[in-house]
Amino acid sequence: MMKQLAFLNGEVISQNAQGDVYEACLIEGNRISAVGTTEEIRKMLNRDAQIVDLHGKTVLPGLIDAHMHLFLYGNTLIHVNCKDPVISSVAELLERIREIVAEAPAGKIIRAFGFNEVMVEEQRYPTLEELDAISKEHPIIITRTCGHIGVINSAAMKLAGMNEHTPSPHGGTIEKDANGQLTGRLIENAFLQFNQHVTYSEEELYKALEKAQDKLLAYGITSVHDAGGFDADSFRIMQQASKGKQLKLRVYAMIGSLNDCEAFTKTMISSGVVSYTGNEFFTIGPAKLFTDGSSTGPTIATREPYDSDAENYGYLQYTEDELYDIFLPAHVKGYQLTVHAQGDKAIEQYLNVIERLQTEHPRQDHRHRVEHLGVCPPDLQERVRTLRVIPVLNPSFPYEFGESYIHNYGKRTDYMYAAKELIDKEIVVTAGSDAPITTANPFVGMYMAQERVTKKGTPFGQEQRVTLHDAIKMYTINAAYASKEEDIKGSIEVGKLADLAILNTSILDRPAEDLLNVEVEMTILDGEIVYSKQHAGVNA
């Protein structure tokens, strides 16, 4: 007799095509076996069935974060995290690093994540001199919140073989002051290439994976689309963890990394690893490249100069022909493609490439994606629709970074992460946190998709607000579509994988701001309770 787990007396938001909401659902083994009324489900139960009385609370399909960096997120939970608890000044950050250095053996790399110069009292970055004053024996690396900029000390530079004579790479800057002296700040490709020299040990990667999984399951997230880490070994670790049953989440792993992404992607493509292959816990995702920079840097590639700097158009990493040449063999061989593209110039370039590929080598169901789709005006939205490209937006970004977006991009924020207009064009829109760039909490993303206000309460592109139903779709069935897994997950329907998130309240017919206080009481993955709070009401 198959093990049964039943959820009764609640609101089961199915996310099926009809948008049905049920009272109850039944799991048998690792699949959804029935949905319906409480009375209907009770009649199907055997004597040993495990029952959860929901008392009117919401059940969602297991949530899917369609763009995050699993290992980097885990590392922010291990190393210094400037966001949690909030570090409010450069002085405070330096003191925290000083405390860690005092207890660390010489040569140990000291890492800090999530720094934002706009959010600290001094409104600036730490300097090379300040970091060297703490230690010249410990490499110190401070990663900005965007992940595209970092500040390092002399010991870290030595590890990477960098000095004042090292030229800045294409698409990046090794910053120097007015006197030609290094500041310690590395921008875009300079920082991404630097990270090739300060990789993580296997022990650190496994520990980061464990920490990240535990946190994500507590958010009701059962699947992630991993957008790559600084270390290509993370790809191997995920496969090994899947085989060894250490992978507690379902992972759709993009073929790409944050350092030397082009070489990694080319190597993987030439090896014959193909998108959509794998199992229900680890699947190969799209071939991915970076085409521009950070929305908060700001270093995104725009068609018009920044409102904050009339000389700045950001960084474009490739010419259109270069991008085409890299992606051509992948497209022809059946890979899903995607790029990091935040600015309208980068988005336009990528869409030009997709159009060329589809014209010369048409594929019926290519499902090519674009990560972020930041500044996307109506003309580019229409091309996204025509080319059937899947946008992976970041609804949470304006909550934390909206004030800087308004400062840097002005009226262009009216169509940043333009969910409403894209949905109105019948485009399949999905969402990712990009954690650790911002919070992994999906309910902040759902709130922002509906409300579009910054943390300070400033309206942000209000025309792009969507309904709760559409916000949930972005984190469930649409995200499953983006990984070509909509037939097995993303909705609560008979025969699909038993991945569920049970909330501590009802979320229907409630103000959107209530989502900011929502907690997950229980997470079900593959039919098993993998996260539970004590008051979840099992066998009630």
Sequence and secondary structure as in RCSB ss.txt:
>XXXX:A:sequence
MMKQLAFLNGEVISQNAQGDVYEACLIEGNRISAVGTTEEIRKMLNRDAQIVDLHGKTVLPGLIDAHMHLFLYGN
TLIHVNCKDPVISSVAELLERIREIVAEAPAGKIIRAFGFNEVMVEEQRYPTLEELDAISKEHPIIITRTCGHIG
VINSAAMKLAGMNEHTPSPHGGTIEKDANGQLTGRLIENAFLQFNQHVTYSEEELYKALEKAQDKLLAYGITSVH
DAGGFDADSFRIMQQASKGKQLKLRVYAMIGSLNDCEAFTKTMISSGVVSYTGNEFFTIGPAKLFTDGSSTGPTI
ATREPYDSDAENYGYLQYTEDELYDIFLPAHVKGYQLTVHAQGDKAIEQYLNVIERLQTEHPRQDHRHRVEHLGV
CPPDLQERVRTLRVIPVLNPSFPYEFGESYIHNYGKRTDYMYAAKELIDKEIVVTAGSDAPITTANPFVGMYMAQ
ERVTKKGTPFGQEQRVTLHDAIKMYTINAAYASKEEDIKGSIEVGKLADLAILNTSILDRPAEDLLNVEVEMTIL
DGEIVYSKQHAGVNA
>XXXX:A:secstr
   EEEEESSEEE   TT  EESEEEEETTEEEEEE HHHHHTT  TT EEEE TT EEEE EEEEEE HHHHHH
HTTSEETBTTB  SHHHHHHHHHHHHHHS TT  EEEEEE TTSSTT S   HHHHHHH SSS EEEEETTSSEE
EE HHHHHHTT  TT    TTEEEEE TTS EEEEEEEHHHHHHGGGS   HHHHHHHHHHHHHHHHHTTEEEEE
E   SSTHHHHHHHHHHHTT   SEEEEEE  SSSHHHHHHHHHHHT  TT B SSEEEEEEEEE S  TTTT  
  SS BTTBTT      S HHHHHHHHHHHHHTT  EEEEE SHHHHHHHHHHHHHHHHHS  TT   EEEE  B
  HHHHHHHHHHT EEEE TTHHHHHHHHHHHHHGGGGGGBT HHHHHHTT   EE   TTSS   HHHHHHHHH
H B TT  B  GGG   HHHHHHHTTHHHHHHTT TTTSSS  TTSB  EEEESS  TTS GGGGGG  EEEEEE
TTEEEEE TTS BT 
